[in-house]
Amino acid sequence: MRKIFALAASLAVIAATSPAAAIENAVVTRIDAAHVAVEWQDADAVTVGVSANPESPLKKADIVAKADRSGRVVVSAAPADRRYFILRDHGDGSVLRVAERVLPLEQGSNFRDVGGYAAADGKHVGWGRIFRSGAMPMLTEADYATLLALKIGTIVDLRSTDERMIAPDMLDDRTGALFVSNDYSLKPLMANYGKGDGEYAYTGMDKLLTPQLKAVFRSLLKAEAPVMYHCSAGQDRTGITTGLILSALGVDRKTILADYHLSTQLRRPQFEMPPLDPADWPGNPIVPYYVAAMKKPGGPTAEPLFTPKGNSHLAQFLETVDRDYGSVNAYLEKELGVGPADVARLRQLYLD
């Protein structure tokens, strides 16, 4: 856990800058199980407030630091108590919100908030409304308590039938969230892996993932409560999904790719799949892969999401979308039925 907490300072640097706001590089870093540090850069004094509501205005009763010029305050915050920080600049009066990007779970992997990134019209993606993750078969009771506080309304499981069979979600049962999934075989998605030169490994996913992507965007447009989606590692299918969402919200490509590549650091593969006996799952195509990974010295590891030539898998996927459809938004409209009016609604719902 300490390794992940230490990463927090590098996770949100790209998330909190805006030409309209004087506060820069705001980040929340978990120090230990009871405290987080809120850090920022600003030439002016900054007042810091804290709230359990990501949309709460700065209230006098919630202020933890007033007219502070140090650029850093330490605040009490247990993992189960999700906290959102409101920073107000005393120079221009601008307000910026920030939170921990990665949730401090004991046995979760790659579970993080998609909020905070600079987006269209000088706004930022709202915190506490969209979450992404890897598989969650080994969550602890403390983890469930942490996630219950998020008040997730819909969980979209991007995984195949094969994966869901061996590591079913339980978060929806524990939280009352609506569970959404689509039955499909993993074999077509695995076809490009380990073959050729490793380039354009996501070829065909724009079509193969259509049902899952429709489910995510449909859930986001309903706006009934925070939406959470995940696959097994929370990096490939989840990375594509996040890339498309952030593109629709007007986040720049550089930031999208930086967020995608955080998965290498934030994955904890040992918590993504429980111990497996191949005899219990005859014919399941994913079981041999996981069993082999578990037998490696040190267990399964997170591999960087680059080709042998150093090209980003997601960059290549978005490149092909731009080439084949003209733009991400054109792809969203043609394949997912998410048109200009839907994109405008998404920005209204998820940008602050």
C-alpha positions as CSV (number, residue, x, y, z in Angstrom):
1,M,0.0,0.0,0.0
2,R,2.8,2.5,0.8
3,K,4.1,2.1,-2.8
4,I,0.7,3.2,-4.1
5,F,0.3,6.0,-1.6
6,A,3.7,7.3,-2.6
7,L,2.6,7.4,-6.3
8,A,-0.2,9.9,-5.5
9,A,2.0,13.0,-6.0
10,S,2.7,11.9,-9.6
11,L,-0.9,10.9,-10.4
12,A,-2.7,14.2,-10.4
13,V,-0.1,16.7,-11.6
14,I,-1.7,16.4,-15.1
15,A,-5.2,16.7,-13.6
16,A,-5.4,20.0,-11.9
17,T,-4.0,22.7,-14.2
18,S,-6.3,25.1,-16.1
19,P,-5.6,28.4,-17.9
20,A,-8.5,29.9,-15.9
21,A,-7.3,28.9,-12.4
22,A,-4.3,30.3,-10.6
23,I,-3.9,27.1,-8.5
24,E,-1.6,24.6,-10.2
25,N,-0.5,21.0,-9.7
26,A,-3.0,20.3,-6.8
27,V,-2.7,16.8,-5.6
28,V,-3.8,14.6,-2.7
29,T,-1.3,12.1,-1.4
30,R,-2.0,9.5,1.2
31,I,0.6,9.5,3.9
32,D,-0.8,6.6,6.0
33,A,-4.0,5.0,7.0
34,A,-5.2,8.1,8.8
35,H,-3.8,11.1,7.0
36,V,-3.5,12.7,3.5
37,A,-1.5,15.6,2.4
38,V,-3.0,18.3,0.1
39,E,-0.4,20.1,-1.9
40,W,-0.6,22.8,-4.5
41,Q,1.4,25.6,-6.2
42,D,0.1,29.2,-6.2
43,A,1.6,32.6,-5.8
44,D,-1.4,33.7,-3.7
45,A,-2.8,32.5,-0.4
46,V,-5.1,29.5,-0.6
47,T,-8.0,28.4,1.6
48,V,-8.6,24.7,1.8
49,G,-11.9,23.0,2.7
50,V,-12.9,19.4,2.9
51,S,-16.1,17.6,2.2
52,A,-17.6,14.2,1.8
53,N,-19.6,15.6,-1.2
54,P,-17.6,16.1,-4.4
55,E,-19.9,18.9,-5.5
56,S,-20.1,20.7,-2.2
57,P,-19.2,24.5,-2.2
58,L,-16.5,25.8,0.2
59,K,-18.2,26.2,3.6
60,K,-16.8,28.0,6.6
61,A,-17.3,25.0,8.8
62,D,-15.3,22.7,6.4
63,I,-12.2,24.9,6.2
64,V,-9.0,23.1,7.3
65,A,-6.5,25.8,6.3
66,K,-7.2,29.5,5.8
67,A,-5.2,31.8,3.6
68,D,-2.4,29.3,3.6
69,R,0.8,30.1,1.7
70,S,2.8,26.9,2.6
71,G,1.4,24.9,-0.4
72,R,0.8,21.9,1.8
73,V,-1.5,20.9,4.6
74,V,-2.0,17.5,6.3
75,V,-5.6,16.4,7.0
76,S,-7.0,13.5,8.9
77,A,-8.8,11.1,6.4
78,A,-9.4,7.4,7.0
79,P,-9.5,5.2,3.8
80,A,-13.2,4.4,4.3
81,D,-13.9,8.2,4.4
82,R,-13.7,9.5,0.9
83,R,-12.8,13.1,1.1
84,Y,-12.9,15.9,-1.6
85,F,-10.9,19.0,-1.1
86,I,-11.9,22.5,-2.2
87,L,-9.1,25.0,-2.8
88,R,-10.0,28.7,-3.2
89,D,-7.4,31.1,-4.6
90,H,-7.3,34.5,-2.7
91,G,-6.0,36.3,-5.7
92,D,-8.6,35.7,-8.4
93,G,-11.2,33.8,-6.3
94,S,-11.0,30.7,-8.5
95,V,-11.9,27.3,-7.0
96,L,-10.4,23.9,-7.7
97,R,-11.4,20.5,-6.4
98,V,-9.1,17.6,-5.9
99,A,-9.1,14.1,-4.3
100,E,-7.1,11.0,-4.1
101,R,-7.0,9.5,-7.6
102,V,-6.3,5.9,-6.5
103,L,-8.6,4.5,-3.8
104,P,-6.6,3.2,-0.8
105,L,-7.9,-0.4,-0.9
106,E,-6.3,-3.2,1.0
107,Q,-6.8,-5.8,-1.7
108,G,-8.0,-3.9,-4.8
109,S,-6.1,-3.3,-8.0
110,N,-6.1,-0.2,-10.1
111,F,-9.3,1.2,-8.6
112,R,-9.3,5.0,-9.3
113,D,-11.4,8.1,-9.8
114,V,-11.5,9.5,-13.3
115,G,-12.1,13.0,-12.1
116,G,-9.9,16.1,-12.0
117,Y,-8.6,16.3,-15.6
118,A,-8.7,19.6,-17.5
119,A,-11.4,19.2,-20.2
120,A,-13.6,21.2,-22.6
121,D,-14.4,24.9,-22.1
122,G,-11.8,25.4,-19.4
123,K,-13.6,23.0,-17.1
124,H,-12.5,19.8,-15.3
125,V,-13.9,16.3,-15.1
126,G,-15.9,16.1,-11.9
127,W,-14.6,14.0,-9.1
128,G,-16.7,11.2,-7.5
129,R,-18.8,10.5,-10.6
130,I,-16.8,8.0,-12.8
131,F,-14.7,5.2,-11.4
132,R,-12.5,2.6,-13.1
133,S,-10.9,-0.6,-11.8
134,G,-9.4,-4.0,-12.3
135,A,-11.2,-7.2,-11.1
136,M,-12.2,-7.2,-7.5
137,P,-12.5,-10.9,-6.3
138,M,-10.4,-10.4,-3.2
139,L,-11.7,-7.2,-1.6
140,T,-11.6,-7.1,2.2
141,E,-14.4,-6.0,4.5
142,A,-12.6,-2.7,4.9
143,D,-12.5,-2.3,1.1
144,Y,-16.2,-2.9,0.8
145,A,-16.8,-0.2,3.5
146,T,-14.6,2.2,1.5
147,L,-16.5,1.5,-1.8
148,L,-19.9,1.6,-0.2
149,A,-19.2,5.3,0.7
150,L,-18.9,6.0,-3.1
151,K,-22.6,5.4,-3.5
152,I,-22.0,3.7,-6.9
153,G,-25.2,3.3,-8.8
154,T,-24.1,1.2,-11.8
155,I,-21.3,-1.3,-12.2
156,V,-20.5,-2.3,-15.8
157,D,-18.4,-5.4,-16.0
158,L,-16.4,-5.4,-19.3
159,R,-15.1,-8.9,-18.9
160,S,-16.0,-12.0,-20.9
161,T,-18.2,-14.8,-19.6
162,D,-15.1,-16.9,-19.1
163,E,-13.6,-14.3,-16.7
164,R,-16.8,-13.6,-14.8
165,M,-17.3,-17.3,-14.1
166,I,-14.0,-17.7,-12.3
167,A,-14.0,-14.3,-10.5
168,P,-17.6,-13.0,-10.2
169,D,-18.3,-9.5,-8.9
170,M,-19.7,-9.1,-5.5
171,L,-19.5,-5.4,-5.2
172,D,-23.0,-4.9,-6.6
173,D,-24.4,-7.3,-3.9
174,R,-22.7,-5.5,-1.2
175,T,-23.6,-2.0,-2.3
176,G,-27.0,-2.4,-4.1
177,A,-25.6,-1.1,-7.4
178,L,-27.1,-2.2,-10.7
179,F,-24.9,-4.8,-12.3
180,V,-24.5,-4.7,-16.1
181,S,-22.6,-7.2,-18.3
182,N,-22.6,-8.8,-21.8
183,D,-21.9,-12.4,-22.5
184,Y,-19.1,-13.0,-25.0
185,S,-16.0,-15.2,-25.4
186,L,-12.6,-14.0,-24.7
187,K,-11.0,-15.9,-27.6
188,P,-11.4,-13.2,-30.3
189,L,-9.9,-10.6,-28.0
190,M,-6.9,-12.8,-27.3
191,A,-6.3,-13.5,-31.0
192,N,-3.8,-10.6,-31.5
193,Y,-1.9,-11.1,-28.3
194,G,1.5,-12.8,-28.6
195,K,1.3,-12.7,-32.4
196,G,3.2,-10.7,-35.0
197,D,5.4,-7.8,-33.8
198,G,3.0,-6.7,-31.1
199,E,1.9,-3.6,-32.9
200,Y,-1.7,-2.5,-33.0
201,A,-2.7,-5.1,-30.4
202,Y,-6.1,-3.5,-29.9
203,T,-7.1,-4.0,-33.6
204,G,-10.8,-4.8,-33.9
205,M,-11.7,-3.8,-30.4
206,D,-13.7,-0.8,-31.7
207,K,-16.2,-3.5,-33.0
208,L,-15.7,-6.3,-30.5
209,L,-16.4,-4.0,-27.5
210,T,-19.4,-2.3,-28.9
211,P,-22.0,-3.9,-26.5
212,Q,-19.8,-3.2,-23.5
213,L,-19.1,0.4,-24.5
214,K,-22.7,1.1,-25.3
215,A,-23.6,-0.1,-21.8
216,V,-21.1,2.3,-20.2
217,F,-22.2,5.3,-22.2
218,R,-25.8,4.4,-21.6
219,S,-25.2,4.3,-17.9
220,L,-23.3,7.6,-17.9
221,L,-26.1,9.3,-19.8
222,K,-28.7,8.1,-17.3
223,A,-26.8,10.0,-14.6
224,E,-28.7,8.2,-11.9
225,A,-25.6,7.8,-9.7
226,P,-21.8,7.4,-10.0
227,V,-20.8,4.8,-12.6
228,M,-18.0,2.3,-12.2
229,Y,-16.6,0.0,-14.9
230,H,-13.9,-2.6,-15.0
231,C,-12.2,-5.5,-16.8
232,S,-9.7,-7.9,-15.3
233,A,-6.6,-5.8,-15.1
234,G,-8.3,-2.5,-15.5
235,Q,-5.9,-1.4,-18.2
236,D,-6.9,-2.6,-21.7
237,R,-10.7,-2.7,-22.1
238,T,-11.0,-0.3,-19.2
239,G,-8.3,1.9,-20.7
240,I,-10.0,2.0,-24.1
241,T,-13.3,2.8,-22.4
242,T,-11.7,5.6,-20.3
243,G,-9.9,7.0,-23.3
244,L,-13.2,7.3,-25.2
245,I,-15.0,8.9,-22.2
246,L,-12.3,11.4,-21.6
247,S,-12.1,12.2,-25.4
248,A,-15.9,12.9,-25.4
249,L,-15.4,15.2,-22.4
250,G,-12.7,17.2,-24.2
251,V,-9.6,16.0,-22.4
252,D,-6.5,16.3,-24.5
253,R,-4.8,13.2,-26.0
254,K,-1.6,13.6,-24.0
255,T,-3.5,13.6,-20.7
256,I,-5.6,10.6,-21.8
257,L,-2.5,8.6,-22.6
258,A,-0.8,9.6,-19.3
259,D,-3.9,8.3,-17.4
260,Y,-3.9,5.1,-19.4
261,H,-0.2,4.4,-18.6
262,L,-0.8,4.9,-14.8
263,S,-2.3,1.3,-14.9
264,T,1.2,-0.2,-15.0
265,Q,2.0,1.4,-11.6
266,L,-1.4,1.0,-10.0
267,R,-2.1,-2.6,-10.8
268,R,-1.7,-5.3,-8.1
269,P,-2.2,-8.4,-10.1
270,Q,-2.1,-10.7,-7.0
271,F,-5.5,-9.3,-6.1
272,E,-7.1,-9.6,-9.6
273,M,-7.7,-13.4,-9.5
274,P,-8.1,-15.9,-6.7
275,P,-6.1,-19.1,-6.7
276,L,-7.3,-21.4,-9.5
277,D,-7.3,-25.2,-10.0
278,P,-7.4,-25.8,-13.8
279,A,-9.3,-29.1,-13.1
280,D,-12.2,-27.0,-11.8
281,W,-12.5,-25.1,-15.1
282,P,-12.1,-27.4,-18.1
283,G,-12.2,-25.6,-21.4
284,N,-12.0,-22.1,-19.9
285,P,-9.5,-20.3,-22.2
286,I,-8.3,-17.7,-19.6
287,V,-7.5,-20.2,-16.8
288,P,-4.2,-21.5,-18.3
289,Y,-3.1,-17.9,-18.7
290,Y,-3.7,-17.0,-15.0
291,V,-2.3,-20.3,-13.7
292,A,0.9,-19.8,-15.7
293,A,1.2,-16.2,-14.4
294,M,0.8,-17.3,-10.8
295,K,3.6,-19.8,-11.2
296,K,6.2,-17.2,-12.3
297,P,8.8,-16.2,-9.8
298,G,7.3,-13.4,-7.7
299,G,3.8,-14.1,-9.2
300,P,2.0,-12.2,-11.8
301,T,3.3,-8.8,-12.8
302,A,2.0,-5.7,-14.6
303,E,3.7,-5.2,-17.9
304,P,4.1,-1.7,-19.5
305,L,1.4,-1.0,-22.0
306,F,3.8,-0.4,-24.9
307,T,4.8,-2.4,-28.0
308,P,8.3,-3.8,-28.3
309,K,9.0,-0.7,-30.5
310,G,7.9,1.6,-27.7
311,N,4.5,2.6,-29.1
312,S,1.5,3.0,-26.7
313,H,-1.3,0.5,-27.3
314,L,-4.0,3.1,-26.6
315,A,-2.3,5.7,-28.9
316,Q,-2.4,3.1,-31.7
317,F,-6.0,2.3,-31.0
318,L,-7.0,6.0,-31.1
319,E,-4.9,6.5,-34.2
320,T,-6.9,3.8,-36.0
321,V,-10.2,5.3,-34.8
322,D,-9.2,8.7,-36.2
323,R,-8.1,7.1,-39.4
324,D,-11.2,4.8,-39.9
325,Y,-13.9,7.2,-38.5
326,G,-12.4,10.6,-38.8
327,S,-12.5,11.3,-35.0
328,V,-13.4,9.7,-31.7
329,N,-16.7,11.6,-31.7
330,A,-17.5,10.3,-35.1
331,Y,-16.8,6.7,-33.9
332,L,-19.0,7.3,-30.8
333,E,-21.9,8.4,-33.1
334,K,-21.6,5.7,-35.7
335,E,-20.8,2.6,-33.6
336,L,-22.3,3.5,-30.1
337,G,-25.1,5.8,-31.0
338,V,-23.6,8.6,-28.9
339,G,-24.3,11.7,-31.0
340,P,-23.4,15.4,-30.6
341,A,-26.4,16.0,-28.3
342,D,-25.3,13.1,-26.1
343,V,-21.7,14.4,-25.9
344,A,-23.1,17.8,-24.9
345,R,-25.1,16.1,-22.2
346,L,-22.1,14.2,-20.9
347,R,-20.1,17.4,-20.7
348,Q,-23.0,19.1,-18.8
349,L,-23.2,16.2,-16.4
350,Y,-19.5,15.4,-15.8
351,L,-17.6,18.7,-16.1
352,D,-17.3,21.3,-13.4
